């Protein structure tokens, strides 16, 4: 049996142990809820004060340019990209994971409707996080056509659930209930070979386990930053679209930040040619 002294020695020798000092954790607390809300980085409070006091308080509206606020969704997306196997210009930090899922799922269904109109089935897991299923159900109701949400009860059932009517497979990389982690390359290959598009939810994997979206040849992904990425309550989520799909995927929330020239103030919407087309309205800064 291991003693407390041996456990403390292991803690002292852990190469990751010094990182604890970078987080504002109460003394004596062992925090295991990063899957729901990551711990606060010590640097966050000072940075927030800088944004509020200097950038907003003194810079006022100028800070959209001088502090780089307007470019934050793409600039932060490029910083996040290596963690999920994405390239520069493929990730936007924006909105919530539910809203991004709506945008991306709608874009995928629209794409399939144009190129393979008989594909009207969304395949997912019954144990998926509820918001994913709710978004799919709500989108199907909005489309008011014969779309279907097909649910599987076991990961091994996925190949049999795919057929020539499947439009999108919407799977969470790490299941929030069971902790089961899908083999991303294998699942993506199976889905794509069936002629469907592969949409990954990275809510419980980004920042926690290795992810390589481009290596797996996935078609799109969403994720959040308040869990293992320690962005804090209310921190924006992210959406990933590979460059090969960006001009073809048209999302339905065509707000002015997704316009190719937002400040041209044109009456007709023209989507940005890149990942910025998945933005909608003004982004949260603080």
N, C-alpha and C positions, 0 to 999 in steps of 0.2 A: 504494500500500500504506500502511495506517495504521501509524503508529509507536507505540511504547509510551508516549511522552510524550503523544501525542494521546489514547490510550485513558485514561490517568490524568486528563487534563483533562476528558474526558467523565464520568468517575467523580466528579470534584470538583463538576461542574456539575449532576449528577443530583439533582433535587429530593427523591428518596427516599434519597439517600446518608446523611443524618443518622440515619435509622432504624436503620442497622446498629449504632449505639452502644447501642441498646436491647436487643441480644441478646448473649449470652455466647459469642461465636465466637472461637476461637483466632486470634491474629495471623497474617496471611498465608494463611488458609484461605478458599477460595471454595467455599461450601457449596451443593450442588445436589441434596441428598437430602431436601428438604422434603416430597417426595411420599411418603416412608416415615416420616420423623420430623422434625418441625419443630425449629428451633433453640430453645434455652432463653432465654426473656425474662429480662433481668437482674432484673426485679422478682419473678420467681417464687420465688427462694430466700428472699428476705426475707418474702414472703407465707406460704410454707410454714412458716418458722420461727415466724411469728406464730400460725399455726393450731396447730402442735405445742406451742409453748411457752406461749402465753397461753390460746388457746381450749380446747385439750385439757388442757394441763398445769394450768392454774389454774381454768378454767371448768368442766372436767369435764362431767358430764351436762347441766348447765345450758345449755351452749353449743348444744344442739339448738334451743333457743329464743332465748337471748340473742345468740348469734352467727348465728342464722338458718340453721343447718345444714338443718333440716327443709324449708325452702322453697327450697333451692338448685336442685333440678332445674327448677322452674318459673321462678325468678328469673333464673337463667343462661340458660334457654331464651328468655325475653323479650329478653335482651341479644343473643343470637345471631340472633334472628328477622329483623332488618333485612338481615342479610347474605345471607339466602336467600329474601327476598320473602315472609316470613311475618308474621302479626299476633301481637300479645300473646296469650298463652294457647293458642298452637298448637304450641309446641315444648317438649319435655322433654329435659333433659340426663340421660342414664341408661344404665347397662349398656354393652354393646359393640355394635358395628354388626351383628354376626351375630345376637345375641339380639334386637335391635330389629327386624331383618329378619324373623326367625321370628315375632315377635309381630304385626307389621304385615301380613305376607303371610297368616298364618293368619286374621287379622281380615277381610281382604279376601275370602278364599275363603269364609269363613263367611257374610259378607254376600251374596255372589253365590249361594251355595247356597240362601239364603232367598228371594231375589228373582228369580234366573235359574238354576234348578238344573241346566240342561243345560250351563252354562258351567263347565268343569272343566279348562281348558287354561291353563298359565302359559307365556307367551312370553318368551324371553330370548335373549341372544347367546352363541354358543359361546365367544367370546373374553372373556366377562365374568369378573370376578375370581372365582376358584374358590369362595370361601365363599358367594357368592350362589347358585351352582348347587347346592352341597352342601346348603344350608339348604332350598332348594326340593325337592331329592330326599328329604331326611330328612322333611320335612313331608308329602310325598306318601305316603311309607311309613307314617307315623303315621296318616294319615287312612284308609288301607287301603280306598280306593275307586278308581274308575277315573279318577283324575286323571293329567294328562300334562304333562311339561315339554317344550316344543317350542322347539328352538334354531335360530337363524338364523345364517348365516355372513357376512352383509353387511348394514349398516344399511338399504340400499335394499330388502332383502327383507322388511322389517317389514310393510308393508301387505298383502302376499300371505299372510303368516303369520297374520293376524287373520281370524277368522270368528265365526259365531254360537255357537261353543263356547269362545271365549276368555274367561277370567275376569279375568286380570291380565297386563299387560305389565310386566316387571321389567327395567329398563334402567339401566345406569350412565351418568350424564350425560357424564363424560369417561372414555373407555376407558383402563384402566391399561396395556394393552399398546401401543396405537397412538397414544394421545393424541387420538384422534378425539373431537370434541365434538358431541353431538347438538343439533339445533335443538329445544330443549325445548318451546316453544309449538306448533310444527308436529307433532312426534311425539305430544305429549299430545292434540292435537286429533284426529289420526288414530286413536289408540287409543280415545278416548272416543266418537268417531263410530261405532266398531265395537261399542260397547256394553260395552267392557272397562274396568277400572280401571287407572290409570296410577301405578306405583310407581317412584320415582326413587331411585337410590343416588348420593349426593353426595360419596362418599369422596374423589374426586380433583378436585372442583370447588369445594366450600364453602371460602371464604376465598381462592380463587385466581382465579376468574372470576365475572362477574355471574350471579346466580341469582334468578329471580322465580317461585317456585312458585305463589303465588296468581294472579299475572298469567297464568300458563300454564294455570290451572285444573287443576293436578295433583291427584291423590287421596291421595297420601301419599309420604313420603320418609324416608330414613335417611341418616346421615352420621357421620363421626368427627371428633374434635377434636385428634388428636395429629399430624396432617399439617400442612396449611397454616394451621391455627388455633393451632398451637404450644402445645397443652395439655400435652405431655410424655408419656412412656411410661406407659401405663396410664390415661390420662385418659379419662373416660367419653364415650360416643358420644351421638348425639341422634336423636330421632324427631319427625317433623312430621306432624300430622294436621289438616287444615283444620276449622274449627268446624262446617262443614256436615255433616261425617261423624262427629264425635266421639261423639255419643250412639248412632250406629248401628254403629260398629266395636267389636267385643268381642274383646279379645285373650285368649289362652288361659292366660297365666301370671298368674293372679289372686291375686297376693300382697297382703299387708296394706297396703302403701304405695299400692296402686291403689284401695283401698276409699274410699268417699265420706266415711267418718268413721273413720280408722284407729284412733284411740284409744278408740272406743266398744267395741272388742273383741267385736263381735257374732259369733255362730257362722256366720251366712250371709253370703256375699259380695254386696255391692252396689257396683257400680263407680262411681267418681267420674264426675260428668257431663261433665267436661272432659278436658284432655290428661293429667291425673294418672292416669287409668285405664290409661295405658300404662306406669306404674311397676309394679314388682313388689315387691322387698324393700328392705331398708336400703341406702342409697346410700353409695358411697365418698366420704369427705370430704377426706382428706389426699392 
